[in-house]
């Protein structure tokens, strides 16, 4: 029963679990937006903030609008004349203090046409109780934001804040896209199972596993551009599932193969 279950699982699943997700551009106001992109393979979240270059801008991920300043130690990410800073909510009203650990790494800070774009990265889960733990699946989470009239960080004033919900969608890495384009030729075949690799991944060390209709593994070995042909002349005729995976990227694709 376990072998048959494995067969039908592989039959219906073409890819491994996606390693990336994105919020897309979340437009908070006509001239203010934020985007979060997470990559589980690197355990990194990339945040992109766009806002008027002469003002400060703050984001509170995981905080629902209407909670005031959020709960004590809720996460706050602020860009001001001090640069990008990791801060936390005091609860109630008050000035958000700096985190003891500054976990965001600034990768880009550019201005054009009066707008500033700030790009920074951080671990999905820093282990810091004052940092929001970003999700690792397709889900949604709230954020609040606040803004100032100048770059000097201070009280935002009435009406200078808001909130929304970030909707996360799964994405695919370039490697996953390339992996999906692997082809098996000819198919059906009676003598050889030939795996054609896209040029973008020919230098990758991949593993190929083949299962019969009972879920029994027929072979399991490594393939690359120099070794991508398997002699199948001694196999029984019928349907097989070919699973090609990369342990390095934790990604796989499953193809059907018919032996004549």
C-alpha positions as CSV (number, residue, x, y, z in Angstrom):
1,X,0.0,0.0,0.0
2,X,2.8,2.4,0.8
3,X,4.5,1.8,-2.5
4,X,1.2,2.4,-4.4
5,X,0.6,5.6,-2.4
6,X,4.1,6.8,-3.2
7,X,3.4,6.2,-6.9
8,X,0.2,8.2,-7.0
9,X,1.8,11.0,-4.9
10,X,4.6,11.3,-7.5
11,X,2.1,11.0,-10.3
12,X,0.2,14.1,-9.2
13,X,3.1,16.3,-8.0
14,X,5.3,17.8,-10.7
15,X,7.5,20.0,-8.5
16,X,9.0,20.2,-5.1
17,X,7.8,22.7,-2.6
18,X,8.4,26.2,-3.9
19,X,11.2,28.0,-2.0
20,X,10.1,31.5,-2.7
21,X,7.2,33.9,-2.0
22,X,6.5,37.5,-2.7
23,X,4.0,40.1,-1.6
24,X,4.4,41.9,-4.9
25,X,4.3,45.7,-4.7
26,X,2.0,46.7,-1.8
27,X,0.8,50.3,-2.7
28,X,0.1,52.0,0.6
29,X,-0.4,55.5,-0.8
30,X,0.1,56.9,-4.3
31,X,3.8,57.6,-3.6
32,X,4.6,55.0,-0.9
33,X,4.9,51.2,-1.3
34,X,6.6,48.2,0.2
35,X,7.4,44.8,-1.1
36,X,8.6,41.7,0.7
37,X,10.3,38.7,-1.0
38,X,11.4,35.6,0.9
39,X,13.7,32.8,-0.2
40,X,13.7,29.8,2.0
41,X,16.8,28.3,0.4
42,X,18.8,31.3,1.7
43,X,16.6,32.1,4.7
44,X,16.4,35.7,3.6
45,X,13.7,38.3,3.3
46,X,14.2,41.2,0.9
47,X,12.3,44.4,1.7
48,X,11.9,47.1,-0.9
49,X,10.5,50.5,0.3
50,X,9.6,53.4,-2.0
51,X,8.6,56.8,-0.6
52,X,9.3,60.5,-1.0
53,X,13.0,61.1,-0.4
54,X,12.6,64.1,2.0
55,X,10.4,62.2,4.5
56,X,10.8,59.4,7.0
57,X,8.9,56.2,6.6
58,X,8.1,53.4,9.0
59,X,6.7,49.9,8.6
60,X,5.3,47.6,11.3
61,X,5.0,44.0,9.9
62,X,2.5,41.8,11.7
63,X,0.6,44.6,13.3
64,X,-3.1,45.2,12.6
65,X,-4.3,48.8,12.1
66,X,-6.5,49.7,15.1
67,X,-4.1,48.3,17.6
68,X,-2.6,51.8,18.2
69,X,1.2,51.4,18.4
70,X,0.9,47.6,18.6
71,X,1.9,45.4,21.4
72,X,5.1,45.9,23.4
73,X,8.2,45.0,21.4
74,X,6.3,44.5,18.1
75,X,8.6,45.0,15.1
76,X,9.2,48.4,13.5
77,X,11.4,49.2,10.5
78,X,12.1,52.9,10.0
79,X,14.0,54.9,7.5
80,X,14.9,58.5,8.5
81,X,17.9,60.8,8.5
82,X,19.5,58.2,10.7
83,X,19.3,55.7,7.8
84,X,17.5,52.3,8.0
85,X,16.9,51.2,11.6
86,X,15.4,48.2,13.4
87,X,13.1,49.5,16.1
88,X,10.3,48.2,18.2
89,X,6.9,49.4,19.4
90,X,6.6,50.8,23.0
91,X,2.8,49.9,23.2
92,X,0.4,52.8,23.6
93,X,2.1,56.0,22.6
94,X,5.7,56.9,22.6
95,X,8.9,56.8,20.6
96,X,9.9,53.4,19.2
97,X,13.3,52.6,20.7
98,X,16.1,51.0,18.7
99,X,16.5,47.2,18.9
100,X,19.6,46.0,20.6
101,X,20.3,44.0,17.5
102,X,20.2,45.7,14.1
103,X,19.2,42.8,11.8
104,X,18.4,44.5,8.5
105,X,21.3,44.8,6.1
106,X,21.0,47.7,3.7
107,X,21.8,46.7,0.1
108,X,20.6,49.7,-1.8
109,X,19.6,53.3,-1.1
110,X,18.9,55.3,-4.2
111,X,16.8,58.4,-5.2
112,X,15.3,59.5,-8.5
113,X,12.5,61.9,-9.4
114,X,12.0,62.9,-5.7
115,X,11.4,59.3,-4.7
116,X,13.7,57.1,-2.6
117,X,14.1,53.3,-3.0
118,X,15.5,51.4,-0.1
119,X,16.3,47.7,-0.4
120,X,17.4,45.6,2.6
121,X,17.7,42.0,3.6
122,X,17.2,40.1,6.9
123,X,16.7,36.5,8.1
124,X,13.2,35.2,7.9
125,X,13.4,34.4,11.6
126,X,16.2,36.2,13.4
127,X,15.5,34.6,16.7
128,X,15.0,38.1,18.2
129,X,11.7,38.4,20.1
130,X,11.5,42.0,18.8
131,X,11.5,41.0,15.2
132,X,8.5,39.8,13.2
133,X,8.9,36.2,12.0
134,X,8.0,36.2,8.3
135,X,5.9,33.3,7.0
136,X,7.3,30.4,5.0
137,X,4.1,29.5,3.2
138,X,1.5,31.3,1.0
139,X,-0.5,33.3,3.6
140,X,-1.3,36.8,4.6
141,X,-0.2,39.2,7.4
142,X,-1.1,42.7,8.4
143,X,1.2,45.7,8.4
144,X,0.9,49.3,9.6
145,X,2.8,52.2,8.3
146,X,3.6,55.8,9.4
147,X,5.2,58.8,7.8
148,X,6.7,62.1,8.6
149,X,6.9,65.5,6.9
150,X,10.7,65.6,7.0
151,X,13.5,63.1,7.3
152,X,13.9,63.8,11.0
153,X,12.2,61.0,12.9
154,X,9.4,62.2,15.2
155,X,5.7,62.1,15.9
156,X,3.9,61.3,12.7
157,X,0.8,63.4,13.6
158,X,-2.9,62.7,13.0
159,X,-3.8,60.9,9.7
160,X,-0.1,60.3,8.9
161,X,-0.4,56.5,9.2
162,X,-2.4,53.6,7.9
163,X,-2.5,49.8,7.5
164,X,-3.2,47.0,5.1
165,X,-2.9,43.2,4.7
166,X,0.0,41.8,2.7
167,X,-1.1,38.8,0.6
168,X,1.7,36.4,0.0
169,X,1.9,34.3,-3.2
170,X,4.4,31.5,-3.9
171,X,6.9,32.1,-6.6
172,X,9.6,30.1,-8.4
173,X,13.3,30.6,-8.6
174,X,15.1,30.7,-11.9
175,X,16.4,27.3,-11.1
176,X,12.9,25.8,-10.6
177,X,11.8,27.3,-13.9
178,X,14.8,25.7,-15.7
179,X,14.3,22.4,-13.9
180,X,10.7,22.2,-15.2
181,X,12.0,22.4,-18.8
182,X,14.0,19.2,-18.5
183,X,12.8,16.8,-21.2
184,X,13.0,13.0,-21.7
185,X,13.6,11.8,-25.2
186,X,12.5,9.7,-26.9
187,X,9.3,9.0,-24.9
188,X,8.1,6.2,-25.3
189,X,11.4,4.3,-25.8
190,X,12.6,0.8,-25.7
191,X,16.4,1.1,-25.4
192,X,17.5,4.4,-23.7
193,X,16.1,7.0,-21.5
194,X,17.8,10.3,-22.4
195,X,17.5,13.3,-20.2
196,X,18.0,16.7,-22.0
197,X,19.2,19.4,-19.6
198,X,18.6,23.1,-20.2
199,X,21.9,25.1,-20.8
200,X,21.3,27.1,-17.6
201,X,21.7,24.0,-15.4
202,X,24.1,21.8,-17.3
203,X,26.7,22.3,-14.6
204,X,24.4,21.3,-11.8
205,X,24.8,17.9,-10.2
206,X,21.4,16.3,-10.3
207,X,19.9,13.1,-9.0
208,X,17.6,10.9,-11.0
209,X,15.3,8.4,-9.5
210,X,12.9,6.1,-11.4
211,X,9.9,4.3,-9.9
212,X,7.7,1.6,-11.4
213,X,3.9,1.5,-11.0
214,X,4.2,-0.3,-7.6
215,X,6.3,2.5,-6.3
216,X,9.5,0.5,-6.4
217,X,12.7,2.4,-7.1
218,X,14.2,1.1,-10.2
219,X,17.3,3.3,-10.2
220,X,18.8,6.2,-8.3
221,X,22.0,7.9,-9.5
222,X,23.5,11.2,-10.4
223,X,23.3,12.9,-13.8
224,X,24.9,15.9,-15.5
225,X,25.6,17.0,-19.0
226,X,28.2,14.2,-19.4
227,X,26.0,11.5,-18.1
228,X,22.3,11.8,-18.9
229,X,21.4,8.6,-20.7
230,X,20.2,5.4,-19.0
231,X,19.8,2.0,-20.6
232,X,16.3,0.7,-20.1
233,X,16.3,-2.3,-22.4
234,X,15.9,-4.7,-19.6
235,X,13.0,-2.9,-17.9
236,X,9.5,-4.3,-18.0
237,X,7.2,-2.5,-20.4
238,X,4.9,0.1,-18.8
239,X,4.6,3.5,-17.2
240,X,7.4,4.8,-15.0
241,X,7.9,8.0,-13.0
242,X,11.2,9.9,-13.3
243,X,12.1,12.2,-10.5
244,X,15.0,14.6,-11.1
245,X,16.1,16.7,-8.1
246,X,18.8,18.9,-6.8
247,X,19.8,18.4,-3.2
248,X,21.6,21.7,-3.2
249,X,18.5,23.7,-4.2
250,X,16.0,21.4,-2.4
251,X,13.9,21.3,-5.6
252,X,12.6,18.5,-7.9
253,X,10.5,17.8,-10.9
254,X,8.7,14.6,-11.8
255,X,8.2,13.3,-15.4
256,X,6.3,10.3,-16.9
257,X,8.2,7.8,-19.0
258,X,6.7,4.9,-21.0
259,X,8.9,1.9,-21.7
260,X,7.9,0.0,-24.8
